[in-house]
Amino acid sequence: MNKIIFLFLLFTCISFSACAGNSVYTGPWTGLVIDAETKQPIEGAAVIAIWLKAYSMPSGPKDSYLDSTEATTDKEGKFYIPEKKYKNIPQIHEVYGPRITIFKPGYGCFPGYEFNPASGTLRKKMFNEGMKSIIELPKVKDKTLRDKIFRYPIEDILGYQIPAKDFNKLPHFRELYNEEAKYLGYPER
């Protein structure tokens, strides 16, 4: 009987220690958003950061929304997303991100529509945690191309569906999104 109690207590202690988790610090992220043609700063662009958590499932990993925040580029085109702290729980879920989106009506959207000065083409660029990135967004004057870049609905621009209650954390993005939707003849959100 004592052996059974000992094994039960040992299993319980191991289980609780595995679930205790470890803290994950991410960020901060800073960057500069400029016009690809003029090299001038783009003021007022929405910079959205989305964190996800991946769950271990028998059918494979599944991710879900965890958190989001928004920054706005200043008159110098600079933005700052502060450090975030989350908890990983081994064997249950792991936090990753953020996925960064930069949006400003009349410009290409990051990721996917920023300018590569070396090749003269649009390209994707990855952010490095804790490092400053310079993102060159091309001005898009053609309404047909703007419509393609806009990619209605909102989830297509952000790359992930954000719960309605958390969407309120992104007021500047919503304002810019509705501005572009109106210009292109789409309903506002």
C-alpha positions in Angstrom: 0.0 0.0 0.0 2.8 2.4 0.9 4.4 1.7 -2.5 1.1 2.7 -4.3 0.9 6.0 -2.3 4.5 6.7 -3.0 4.0 6.2 -6.8 0.9 8.3 -6.7 2.6 11.2 -4.9 5.6 10.9 -7.3 3.4 11.0 -10.3 1.5 14.0 -8.9 4.7 15.9 -8.2 6.0 15.3 -11.7 2.7 16.3 -13.3 2.5 19.6 -11.3 6.2 20.5 -12.1 5.6 19.9 -15.8 2.5 22.1 -15.7 4.2 24.9 -13.8 5.6 26.2 -17.1 8.3 28.7 -17.8 8.0 32.4 -18.6 8.7 33.5 -22.2 9.7 37.1 -22.8 9.4 38.4 -26.3 10.5 41.7 -27.7 10.8 44.6 -27.7 10.4 45.3 -31.4 11.3 48.6 -33.0 11.3 49.6 -36.6 11.2 52.3 -39.2 8.5 52.4 -42.0 9.4 54.5 -45.0 8.1 55.2 -48.5 9.9 52.9 -50.9 10.2 55.6 -53.6 10.9 58.8 -51.7 12.6 57.2 -48.6 10.6 59.5 -46.5 9.0 58.3 -43.2 5.4 57.1 -43.3 3.6 58.6 -40.4 0.4 57.1 -39.0 0.8 53.5 -40.2 -0.8 50.9 -38.0 1.7 48.2 -36.7 -0.1 45.2 -35.4 1.5 42.4 -33.4 -0.4 39.1 -32.8 0.8 36.3 -30.5 -0.4 32.8 -30.8 -0.2 29.7 -28.7 0.2 26.2 -30.2 -1.4 23.3 -28.5 -0.2 19.7 -28.7 -3.0 17.6 -30.0 -3.1 13.9 -31.0 -3.9 15.0 -34.6 -0.9 17.4 -34.6 -0.3 21.0 -33.3 -3.2 23.5 -33.4 -2.7 27.2 -32.9 -5.1 29.8 -31.5 -5.1 33.5 -30.8 -3.5 34.6 -27.6 -3.0 38.4 -27.6 -2.5 41.4 -29.8 -1.3 45.0 -29.5 -1.0 47.9 -31.8 1.5 50.7 -32.4 1.4 53.7 -34.7 4.3 55.1 -36.6 5.3 58.6 -35.5 6.3 61.5 -37.7 9.7 59.9 -38.2 8.1 56.6 -39.3 9.3 54.9 -36.1 7.3 52.4 -34.0 7.9 50.6 -30.8 6.2 47.4 -29.5 7.1 46.7 -25.9 8.3 43.4 -24.4 5.6 40.9 -23.5 5.7 38.1 -21.0 3.8 34.9 -21.4 3.8 31.4 -19.9 4.6 28.2 -21.8 3.2 25.1 -20.3 5.3 22.1 -21.5 3.2 19.3 -23.2 0.2 21.6 -23.2 0.9 24.8 -25.1 3.7 27.0 -26.4 3.6 30.7 -27.1 5.0 32.2 -30.2 5.0 35.4 -32.2 4.3 38.0 -32.8 3.1 38.0 -36.3 3.6 41.6 -37.4 1.3 43.4 -39.9 1.9 47.0 -41.1 -1.0 48.8 -42.8 -1.5 52.2 -44.2 -4.1 53.1 -46.9 -2.5 53.8 -50.3 0.5 51.7 -49.6 1.5 48.0 -49.9 0.8 46.0 -46.7 3.5 44.2 -44.7 4.1 41.3 -45.0 3.9 40.7 -48.7 3.9 44.1 -50.3 7.0 45.9 -49.2 9.8 47.0 -51.5 13.2 45.3 -51.9 15.7 48.0 -52.9 18.3 45.5 -54.1 16.1 43.9 -56.7 13.5 46.5 -57.3 10.7 44.0 -56.5 8.1 43.6 -53.8 9.1 41.0 -51.2 8.5 39.6 -47.7 10.9 40.6 -44.9 11.1 39.0 -41.5 11.4 40.8 -38.1 14.2 39.9 -35.8 13.3 40.1 -32.1 15.0 43.0 -30.3 16.4 44.4 -33.6 15.4 47.4 -35.6 13.9 46.7 -39.0 13.5 49.2 -41.8 10.4 48.4 -43.9 9.9 50.1 -47.2 6.3 50.2 -48.3 5.5 51.1 -51.9 2.9 53.7 -52.7 0.1 52.1 -54.7 -1.7 54.6 -56.9 -3.7 52.2 -59.1 -7.1 51.5 -57.5 -7.3 47.9 -59.0 -3.9 47.0 -57.4 -5.0 48.7 -54.1 -8.1 46.4 -54.2 -5.9 43.3 -54.6 -3.6 44.4 -51.8 -6.5 45.2 -49.5 -7.6 41.6 -49.4 -11.0 41.9 -47.8 -11.9 40.6 -45.1 -9.9 41.9 -42.2 -8.5 38.5 -41.2 -6.7 38.2 -44.6 -4.8 41.4 -43.8 -3.9 40.4 -40.3 -3.2 36.8 -41.1 -5.3 35.6 -38.2 -8.9 35.9 -36.9 -9.0 38.1 -33.8 -11.9 37.7 -31.3 -14.3 40.7 -31.4 -13.5 41.7 -27.8 -9.8 41.9 -28.6 -10.3 43.7 -31.9 -11.1 46.8 -29.8 -7.4 46.8 -28.9 -6.6 47.9 -32.5 -8.6 51.2 -32.9 -6.1 52.8 -35.2 -5.9 49.8 -37.5 -9.8 49.7 -37.6 -9.9 53.4 -38.5 -7.4 52.9 -41.3 -9.0 49.7 -42.5 -12.4 51.5 -42.7 -10.9 54.4 -44.6 -9.5 52.0 -47.2 -12.7 50.0 -47.3 -14.7 53.1 -48.0 -12.3 54.2 -50.7 -12.6 50.8 -52.4 -16.4 50.5 -52.0 -16.4 47.8 -49.3 -18.5 47.9 -46.1 -16.8 49.2 -43.0 -16.2 47.0 -39.9 
